[in-house]
Amino acid sequence: MDFVIAIFVVAILVFSAVIHEFAHGWMADSLGDPTARHMGRLTLNPIPHIDLMGSVLIPLFLIISGVGIIFAWAKPVPYNPYNLRDKKNGEMLVALAGPISNLIIAVIFGIIVRVMIMQEINSSIIMLFGLIIFINILLAIFNLLPIPPLDGSKILFHFLPYSMRRVREILERNGMLMLLIFIFFLGGFRLIIWPILVFLFVVFTDSTELLFNMMNMLN
């Protein structure tokens, strides 16, 4: 992949991850917990959110190395679940806010891309917007995996009965190891994330050609 394109992909990843974390903080604040706001994290300014390793170095390495897997993260937005007014659903709603924000971005840019394709507007701009759609769908799917510390685990724990609290403890203790095994050894990216990603991308953009051209550009 061209180095300039790699930098651009990382930039999209960073800003998409920032919006994701902002959404967590906004939802928590809306539900009564001002922790993120008091700590200066309820902002779209990327600087307070950027994790040098997870937001820049690791995604850049994955892109340049061509391993076929891309993921990134920003610093998690802190919140206190005990401050949430909705004690039953609050943690799940905060967890859902991040992935939903990425899907909203993907839908909005998907609509724009559909119009641009019909109007035969400059293809390079369409490719740019296609990358934004692709990366935001990827972030949403990845974060919805029910493995700690990802958002999907909070949603899973919401529905687990108290009698299965031992399962939650095991997952929380071994989450990162399980996530690495799932992605790198069980083919989770290729078998689960990638098919859903392709399906949603085509649904949002109505264009398999755009996906094909974009993959050629990224390879």
C-alpha positions as CSV (number, residue, x, y, z in Angstrom):
1,M,0.0,0.0,0.0
2,D,1.2,3.5,-0.8
3,F,2.5,5.2,2.3
4,V,0.3,8.3,1.7
5,I,-2.8,6.1,1.5
6,A,-1.7,4.4,4.7
7,I,-1.4,7.7,6.6
8,F,-4.8,8.7,5.3
9,V,-6.3,5.4,6.4
10,V,-4.8,5.9,9.9
11,A,-6.2,9.4,10.0
12,I,-9.7,8.1,9.3
13,L,-9.3,5.4,11.9
14,V,-8.2,8.0,14.5
15,F,-11.1,10.4,13.9
16,S,-13.6,7.5,13.7
17,A,-12.3,6.1,17.0
18,V,-12.5,9.5,18.5
19,I,-16.2,9.9,17.5
20,H,-16.8,6.4,18.9
21,E,-15.3,7.3,22.3
22,F,-17.1,10.7,22.3
23,A,-20.4,8.8,21.8
24,H,-19.7,6.7,24.9
25,G,-19.0,9.8,26.9
26,W,-22.1,11.7,25.5
27,M,-24.4,8.8,26.3
28,A,-23.0,8.5,29.8
29,D,-23.4,12.2,30.3
30,S,-27.0,12.1,29.0
31,L,-27.7,9.3,31.5
32,G,-26.4,11.3,34.4
33,D,-22.7,10.6,34.7
34,P,-20.6,13.7,34.0
35,T,-17.2,12.0,34.5
36,A,-16.1,12.3,30.9
37,R,-17.1,16.0,30.7
38,H,-15.3,16.8,34.0
39,M,-12.1,15.1,32.7
40,G,-12.2,17.0,29.4
41,R,-13.0,13.9,27.3
42,L,-16.4,15.0,26.1
43,T,-14.8,16.6,23.0
44,L,-14.2,15.8,19.4
45,N,-10.7,17.2,19.7
46,P,-8.6,14.0,19.0
47,I,-5.7,14.9,21.2
48,P,-7.3,13.9,24.6
49,H,-8.5,10.6,23.0
50,I,-5.4,9.5,21.1
51,D,-3.5,6.4,22.3
52,L,-0.1,6.5,20.5
53,M,0.2,2.8,20.3
54,G,-3.4,1.8,19.6
55,S,-4.4,4.9,17.5
56,V,-1.3,5.4,15.4
57,L,1.5,2.9,15.6
58,I,-0.3,-0.5,15.5
59,P,-2.8,0.4,12.8
60,L,0.0,1.9,10.7
61,F,2.1,-1.2,11.1
62,L,-0.8,-3.5,10.2
63,I,-1.6,-1.5,7.1
64,I,2.0,-1.2,5.8
65,S,2.7,-4.9,6.6
66,G,-0.2,-6.0,4.5
67,V,-1.4,-8.7,7.0
68,G,-5.0,-8.1,5.9
69,I,-6.2,-7.1,9.3
70,I,-6.8,-3.5,10.4
71,F,-7.9,-2.4,13.9
72,A,-7.3,0.5,16.2
73,W,-8.5,2.0,19.4
74,A,-8.5,5.3,21.3
75,K,-8.2,5.9,25.0
76,P,-11.5,4.6,26.6
77,V,-13.7,7.4,27.8
78,P,-14.1,7.0,31.6
79,Y,-17.5,6.8,33.2
80,N,-19.0,5.8,36.6
81,P,-21.8,3.3,36.1
82,Y,-23.1,4.1,39.6
83,N,-24.0,7.6,38.5
84,L,-26.2,6.4,35.6
85,R,-29.9,7.1,36.2
86,D,-30.9,3.9,34.3
87,K,-29.3,1.3,36.6
88,K,-30.7,-1.6,34.6
89,N,-29.8,-0.6,31.0
90,G,-27.3,2.2,31.5
91,E,-24.1,0.3,30.9
92,M,-25.5,-1.4,27.8
93,L,-26.7,1.9,26.4
94,V,-23.3,3.5,26.9
95,A,-21.6,0.5,25.3
96,L,-24.0,0.6,22.3
97,A,-23.4,4.3,21.7
98,G,-19.9,3.8,20.3
99,P,-20.7,1.3,17.5
100,I,-24.0,3.0,16.7
101,S,-22.1,6.3,16.1
102,N,-19.8,4.5,13.6
103,L,-22.8,2.9,11.8
104,I,-24.5,6.3,11.6
105,I,-21.4,7.8,9.9
106,A,-21.3,4.9,7.5
107,V,-25.0,5.3,6.6
108,I,-24.6,9.1,6.1
109,F,-21.6,8.7,3.8
110,G,-23.3,5.7,2.1
111,I,-26.2,8.0,1.1
112,I,-23.7,10.6,-0.2
113,V,-21.8,8.0,-2.2
114,R,-25.0,6.7,-3.8
115,V,-25.8,10.2,-4.9
116,M,-22.3,10.9,-6.1
117,I,-22.2,7.6,-8.2
118,M,-25.5,8.6,-9.8
119,Q,-24.1,12.0,-10.6
120,E,-20.8,10.6,-11.9
121,I,-18.8,12.8,-9.6
122,N,-15.0,12.5,-9.3
123,S,-14.1,8.9,-8.5
124,S,-11.3,9.8,-6.1
125,I,-13.7,11.6,-3.8
126,I,-16.0,8.5,-3.9
127,M,-13.0,6.3,-3.0
128,L,-12.3,8.7,-0.1
129,F,-15.8,8.5,1.2
130,G,-15.8,4.7,0.6
131,L,-12.8,4.4,3.0
132,I,-14.7,6.3,5.6
133,I,-17.7,4.0,5.2
134,F,-15.5,0.9,5.2
135,I,-13.5,1.9,8.4
136,N,-16.6,2.9,10.4
137,I,-18.4,-0.4,9.6
138,L,-15.2,-2.2,10.6
139,L,-15.0,-0.4,13.9
140,A,-18.7,-1.0,14.7
141,I,-18.4,-4.8,13.9
142,F,-15.1,-5.2,15.8
143,N,-16.4,-3.4,18.9
144,L,-19.6,-5.4,19.0
145,L,-17.6,-8.7,19.4
146,P,-18.7,-10.1,22.8
147,I,-15.2,-10.3,24.1
148,P,-13.8,-8.0,26.9
149,P,-12.8,-5.3,26.8
150,L,-14.9,-4.6,23.7
151,D,-18.3,-3.0,23.8
152,G,-20.0,-6.2,22.8
153,S,-19.0,-7.8,26.1
154,K,-21.0,-5.1,28.0
155,I,-24.0,-6.0,25.9
156,L,-23.5,-9.7,26.5
157,F,-23.1,-9.2,30.3
158,H,-26.4,-7.2,30.3
159,F,-28.2,-10.3,29.2
160,L,-26.3,-12.9,31.2
161,P,-28.2,-14.1,34.3
162,Y,-26.6,-13.6,37.7
163,S,-26.1,-17.4,37.9
164,M,-23.5,-17.0,35.1
165,R,-21.4,-14.4,36.9
166,R,-18.5,-16.9,36.9
167,V,-18.5,-16.8,33.1
168,R,-18.2,-13.0,33.2
169,E,-15.3,-13.2,35.6
170,I,-13.5,-15.7,33.3
171,L,-14.1,-13.5,30.2
172,E,-13.0,-10.3,31.9
173,R,-9.8,-12.0,33.2
174,N,-8.8,-13.5,29.8
175,G,-10.5,-11.2,27.4
176,M,-7.4,-9.8,25.6
177,L,-5.9,-13.3,25.2
178,M,-9.3,-14.6,23.8
179,L,-9.5,-11.7,21.4
180,L,-6.0,-12.3,20.0
181,I,-6.8,-16.0,19.6
182,F,-10.1,-15.2,17.9
183,I,-8.5,-12.9,15.4
184,F,-5.1,-14.4,14.6
185,F,-5.6,-18.1,15.2
186,L,-9.3,-18.9,14.7
187,G,-9.7,-16.7,11.6
188,G,-12.3,-14.6,13.3
189,F,-11.6,-11.6,11.0
190,R,-11.8,-13.6,7.8
191,L,-14.8,-15.9,8.8
192,I,-17.0,-13.5,10.8
193,I,-15.9,-9.8,10.6
194,W,-15.1,-9.7,6.8
195,P,-18.4,-11.2,5.5
196,I,-20.5,-8.9,7.6
197,L,-18.3,-5.9,6.6
198,V,-18.7,-6.7,2.9
199,F,-22.4,-7.2,3.2
200,L,-23.0,-3.9,5.1
201,F,-20.7,-2.0,2.8
202,V,-22.7,-3.1,-0.3
203,V,-26.0,-2.4,1.5
204,F,-24.9,1.1,2.4
205,T,-23.3,2.1,-0.9
206,D,-25.2,-0.2,-3.4
207,S,-21.8,-0.7,-5.1
208,T,-19.7,-3.8,-5.3
209,E,-17.5,-2.1,-7.8
210,L,-16.5,0.6,-5.3
211,L,-15.5,-2.1,-2.8
212,F,-13.5,-4.0,-5.4
213,N,-11.6,-0.8,-6.5
214,M,-11.0,0.2,-2.9
215,M,-9.5,-3.2,-2.0
216,N,-7.2,-3.0,-5.0
217,M,-6.1,0.4,-3.8
218,L,-5.4,-0.9,-0.3
219,N,-3.5,-3.9,-1.4
